Amino acid sequence: MTGDYVVGIDQGTSSTKALLIDRDGAVVAEADRPIEVAHPRPGWVEQDPAAMVRNVVACVRELLEKSAVDARRVAALGLDNHTETLVLWRKETGEAVHPAIVWQCRRSASESESLDSETNRRLIRLRTGLDLDPTFTATKLLWVCRNRPEIADGLRAGSILFGTVDCWLVWQLTGGRSYLTEASNASRTMLFRIDEMAWDAELLELFRLDIAALPEVRPSTGPFGTCEPDRFGAAIPITGVLGDQQAALFGHGCLDEGEFKSTYGTGAFVWMNAGHDYRPVERAGYLQTVAWTLDRPTYALEGFVMYAGAVLDWLVENLGLAQSAADVVAKAERAGTSAGVVLVPAFQGLASPWWSPHARAAVLGMSSSTRAEQVCHAALESVCFQVRRVLEDMASAEMRPSGTVRVDGGLTRSAYLLQMQADILGMPVQRAAIDHVTPFGAAMLAGLGAGVWRDQAAVRSLAGTGSDFQPNAEAAPAWSERYGAWCEAVDRVLGWSSGRPGN
């Protein structure tokens, strides 16, 4: 007999979120803790690994206290995390030996450049679904080995262990008994063959990594061991682990091929369930990755929009056109049009499907009568246009999206934005029924792994349905024209950037 409750934890880049849900999928309690992000040098991004553990423990304890639920009634714990981040610790003591090198960190750019060749890129993409980039864990490990020889020696001897955030948290929660990772996280290291679901010796050699111990890769429902009883008052099993965007896909109930979601935060993450067959693609544009592994692997396509909420922040903080992001949306809604203004938000380059780091932003089509509200409207349009462009690129790979896009994230509070997105895509948009889809997805997975819910059909029903936004067919011609103008503006930006000195 399993317990009556499941815990879901989202260890994000800026905060730790946790939910306690019951057998009906109802949220019983919530907890949230911020976590500091350090920038010791330009382009460097670090976090304290110990702070992640403290946050997770504090959040789960808060859930139990708020709900007055005995820890012995918790059937399972699931966690998701920001992927690609590198953590290193001593095997004997569990003490971190270096700050966590966060996925955003660009310190290993020179390591990426030293390996950049058509042959290497092709090998990496065919085996991992990823593009050679400092984002991924392998280049961070290479940087550490080049710049911290004592850590390299420890990795070679097996006295120092490495892992992504999931591996680190599982190790700590189980008292060092479980040196385990999960396939969706392993798939983001650039060292893991996603067709064979195994660490790849040739990739380790390519990145010149001599490592004695690699974490064992488990399916997404584990098992991953049990939490030390003194953490929460009971030995709670860990039966669900996923990357954060994978957890959001699962939390939306996108369990069938072609179903997809878009999460609107600082950037936008467009993920599509790509089914059980790995279809390697040599060209860049979108990434292929592991969504989760249950009885067999499920793959996903990922499109990354670098600037979503960040576009609104730029208008507020740099141009002073509004008081807040919510004010940007309000001004745009009042305007009702961009009046021909086009904004290309390439402040530090463009991500999917262009992958142009040298592109820079532009605002085109202004006249002497252009108002701030119209620029705000163009900003919202730019977010929606980028999502459409990503989906078109995915569709070109014969991965047809299903008829509804599920959405979550801070920007989805705006009904105006979501109606605009539905009109621009020409398909329904469905807002999540709950605010925190990502830890909810982790909890759903853990409950499935613990037997709280029988099968995927049972967990899909837990996701529920939120508000629907139907496309306005009469608006389609005007939006197609606007989208064409925006794509032309992107081409002009890319052409201008490629012709600049040093690019």
N, C-alpha and C positions, 0 to 999 in steps of 0.2 A: 504494500500500500504506500503510494507516494504521498508527499505532502500536498497542501492545498494552495501553495503560493509559489511563484517563480520570481527571481530577481533578474533584471536586465541592467547592465552597466555599459555606458558609452564613455570611453576614455578618449575625449577629443583633444584637439590642439590647444584650445583655450579654456576648456572646462571639463569636469567630470559630471555626468548626469546618470541618475539611477532611478529605476521604476520598480515597484513591487506590484505584480498583477496576480489576480486570482484565476481560478479555473475557467471562468467565463471571459477572460481577457480584459476585465475591468481594472483600471489603474486604482490601486488602493492607497499608494503613497508615492511621493516624488522627492528627490533630493538633488542638490546641485552645488558644486564647489568650483570656483575659478582656479586656474593653474597658471603660474607665471611662465612667460616665454621670454627668453633672454636673447639679445643680439650683441654678442661681445665684439664683433667686427662687422663691417658692411657685408651683407649677404649671408652671414652666419646666423643660424637659428638653433637654440639649444633649450633643453628643459632638464629639470632635476628628476631623475628616475624615481628617487625615494618619495618625492612629492606626489607622483602618480599613485603609489601604493597607499600613502596616507589618505589621499582623497577617496580612493575606492573603499577603503576600510571605513572611513568616516561616513561616507554616503550610505553604505549598507546598514551601518549601525543606526543612522538617522531614520532610514526606512522602517526598521524594526521598532524603533522607539515611537515614531509617529503613529504607526498602525497598531501598536501593542500586540504584534504577532510574535510568538515564540519562534526562535530560529529553527527549532526542530520541526516546525510545520512548513519550512521552505524546502520544496522538492529539489530545486536546482538553481544554479547561478549561471547566467550567460553573460559574456562580455564581448564588446566590439571595441575597436581602437583605430586611431589614425595609423595608416599603413606606411611602410617604407622606413619609418624612423628606426634608428639603430641604438640599441642599448648593449652595454658591455659590463660584465660583473665577474667577481671572483667566485669560483666554484665552491671553495671551502667555506666562505663567510656569507655569500650572497650580497656583498657590498659592491655597489657600482664603482667602476674604476674610471669613468669618464662621463661627462654630461651626455644625455641622450642627444643624438644628432637628428634633428627633426626633418621630416620629409621636405620642408620648404628650403632647407639649408643648401646653399650653392657652393660650399667650400671645396667640393670635389669636382669643380668644373674642369680643372686642368687634368685630373685623372680621366675624366670622360673624353677630353680632347686628345689625350695621348693614345686612346684606343679607337679613335674615330676613323673608321674606314668602311667602305662599302661592304667588304667581306664580313667584318665584325658586326655591323649593323644588321646585315641579313641573317647571320647566325643567331643573334640575340632575338630578333623579331620572330623568326620561325620557331624558335624553341620556347620563348617566354611570352610572346605576344606584346612585348614592350619595345620602346625605342631607347637607345643609349642616351642616358640623361642623368645628371647629378641627383635627381629626385630619388632614384631607387637605391636600395641598400647596398648593393655591390660596390658602387663607386665610393660610398662612405667608408666601407670596410677597407678598401684599398687606400684611401686617404689616411685612415688611422694607422695602418700597417707601415706606411711610408713616413709618417710624422711622429708616431709614438712607438719606437722600437721595443720598449718594454712590454707594451700591450701585444704587439706582434709576437714576441717571444712567448707570452702567456697563452695566446691563441694556438700557437704551434705546439706547445707542451700540454694543452688541455686544462691548464689551471685557471684560464680565463674563458668564459663563455660569451657567446654573442646571441642576440635574438632581436626580433621585432617586439613591439610593445606587448602583444598578446603573450609571447613566450616569457617575457620578464614578469608580467603580472601573475601568470600561472605558476611560475617558479616561486614567487614570493608568497602567494596565497596558500600554496601547498607545502610551505616550509622546506622548499628545495628538493622535494621528492619527484617533481615532474619537470623534466627538461623537454618540453613538447611545444610544438607550434601547430598551426592549422593551415590547410592548403590554400585558402584565399589569401592569407598573409604571406605564406611562402612564395606565392606566385608574384608578389610585388618586390621580391628581393633582386630579381634579375639573375638568380642562380638556380632556378627551379624550372624543370621542363614540364610544361603544363599538358603536353600530350601524353607523357609517361607518368606524370604525377610523382616526380622524384627529383632529388638534388642531382645536379649535372656536373660530372667531373671535368668536362671540357670547359664549361663556363667558369668553374673555380680556377682552372689553369689560366684561362684567358685573363681573368682579373688578378692573377698572380697571388692567389690566396691559399696559404698553407695553414689549414685549420684542422685541429685534431678532432674536435667534437662538433657535429652538426645536430641541431634539435630534431627529434623524431617528428615526422609530419603525420598528424592524425586527421581523420574526417572531421567535418565541422561540428558534429555532435559528440566528438571525443570517443571514449571518456578521457578527461584531462586530470583526473584525481579529485581529491576532496580538500576543501579549505581546512586549515588548522582550526580545531575547535575553539581555541582562545581568540580567534579573529572575531567571530560573530556569536559564539555560544553554542555552536553545533558544527559538525563536520559536513558542511553543505557540499554536495557534488557539483563540479563544474562540467556541464554537459552541453555547452554551446559556446563556440568562439568563431568570430567573423571579423573581417575588415569592416570599417564603418560604412562605406558606401554599399558594400554587399549586404550589411545588416539592414540598411534603409530599403534596398530592393526587396529583401525578404519581408520586412515589416509592412511594406505596401501590398504584400500578397502577390508579387510578380513572379509566380512560380512556373509559368508556362512560357515556352519559346515565343518571342515577339513582344511580350509584355515589358513595359519600360516605365521608368520614373525619372523625374528631374528634381533635384534638390537645389533650392535657391538660397545660397548663403553669400559669403564674400565673393565666391565664384559660383558657377552652376555645374553640377555633376549630372550628366545624362547617362543613364545606365540601362541597357537592354538585356533581358534574358536571351542568351544565344543558344540555348538547348544543350544537348549532351554530346554533340559532335564538335571536335575542335577543327576549325577551318582556317589554317594558317594563311595570312595575307602578308605579302612582302612590302606593300606600300605603306607609308605613314599616313596618318589622318586620324584614326581612332586607335585605341588600345584594345587588345584582347586579354582576358584575364579569367581567373577562376572566380565564379560567384560563390559556390559552396560545394561541398561533397557530402552526399548522404549515402544512398546505396551505390551511386555512381557520380562522377563529376557533372556539375552544371557550369557552363561557361557564360561569360558576359562580354558585351562590347561597352567600352567606356569612351564618352566624349567629354572633354574638359573645357568649360568656358571660364577663362581666367577672371573676367570681370563681370560680375552681376551686381550684388549689393555694393561692391567697391566702386562702381560707377556713381551710384547715388552719394556715397561718402565723399567722392572727389568733388562733386558739385557743391557739397556742404562745406568741406574743410579747405578746399583749394580755391574755389571760385566764390564762395559765400552766396550762392544763389538761393539757398534755403536754410532753415534752421536745423533740420534733421532729415534723415532718410524718409520718414513718414511725411514730412513737409514737402519733399521732392515729389512724392506720389500725389499728394493733395494738389500741388500746383499743376502737375501734369494733367490730372483729371479735370481741373478747372479749365485748362486750355483746350483739352479735347483734340488737339492736333499739334504736330510739330511744325506745321506751315512750311514744309520743305526742308527743314533743318535735318541733317544727317550726322550722327555721332558714331565714330569708330573708336571703341575704347581700348586701343592698343598701347596702354601706358607703359608697359614693360614687355611688349610683344603680344602676339596672338597665339593661342593654343589651338585646340582642335577646330577644324581639320588642317589649318595652315602650318602650325608649328614654326612660326617665324619670330625668333627672339629679338630681332632688330627692328621690327615694325613699331611705329609710334602713333599715338592717337591723333585724331583730326576731327574737327567740327566743320562741316561744309554746309553750303546752302543758306547762309545767313544774309539778311539784308538790314538796312537801317531801321526797319520796323520790327525786327526779331525781338521777342520778349523772353525773359528768363523762364517763364512757364513753358514756352515752346521748346527750349533747350532741355528742360526737365522731361518733357514728353519724348523727345528724341532719345534721351537716356534710357527710358523704359523700353522704347522700341528696340534699342540696340541689344538689350538683354534677350528679348523674345526672338529677334532675328538670328542671334548666335545659336540659340537652341534649335531653330528651324534648320540652320545650315548643318549642324551636327547630325540631325536626324536624316537629312538628305544624303549625307555622306555614308551613314550606316545603311540606308536603303540601297545605295549603289553596290553594296556587297551582298545583295539579295537577302538581307535580313529585314524583312518587312515589319515595321512596328504594328502592334495591335491598335485597335480603334480608340483607345483612351490613354492619355498620359496622366499618371499619378504624380502629384507634386507635394512637396513639403519644403520647409525652410522659412526663414523670417519674411522674405518678400511675399510669400503666399498669403499673408494677412490681407493683402490688397486685392479685393475683388476686381478692381479696375484692371490691374496688371493681368490677372488670370483670364479675364474676358478677352483682353488684347492677345494673350498667348493662344487662346483657343481660336480666335479669328485668324491669326497669322499662320498657325499650323493647319487650320481647316479640320480640326478634330477635337473631340471633347477633352476637357481638362477636369480632373477630379482631385480636389483638395483632400489631404489626409484627414481622417476622422479624429486623430489625436495630434497633440503638439510635438511629441518627441518620438518620431517614427523609428529612429535608429536604436535606442535602447529597447524599444518595444520589439523590434526585430530580433535583437539578441535574446530577449526573454522568450519569444516564440520558439526560437531554435532550441534553447535550453530545455524548455518544456517538452518539445518533441523528443529530444534526446533522453529525457528522464521518464518518458512514458506518460506524462500528464495528459498529452493529447495523442491520439492514436496514429494520425497520419497527416500528410500535407494538406489534405482537404479540410481537416479539422482546424489546422492553424490558419489556413486562408480565411476561414469564416471569422476569425478573431480580428482581422485587420479592419473590418467594417468599411463603411463608405461615408465620405464627407460631402461637401458641397460640389455640385456639378456645374460646369460652365460650357454651354453648347456654342459651337461656332455659328456666326451669322453669315449665311451664304451670300447675302447682298453686299456684305463688306469685302468679300474675297477679291474682286478685281482691283479695288483701291489698295488693299494690302499687298497684292502681288506686285503692283507697280512700285510701292514704297520699298518692298523687299529687293526688287531689282535695282533700284537706285542705291540702296545700302550696299549690296554686293559690288556694284560698280565702284562705290567709294572705298571699299576694302581693297579692290584691285589697284586703285590709285595710291592708297597708302603703301601697299606692298611694293609697287613700282618705285615710289619715291624713296622708300627705305633702302631698296636694293641699290639705288644709284648714289647713295650718300657715301662720302669718303669713310673708309674703315669698315664698311658693311659688305 
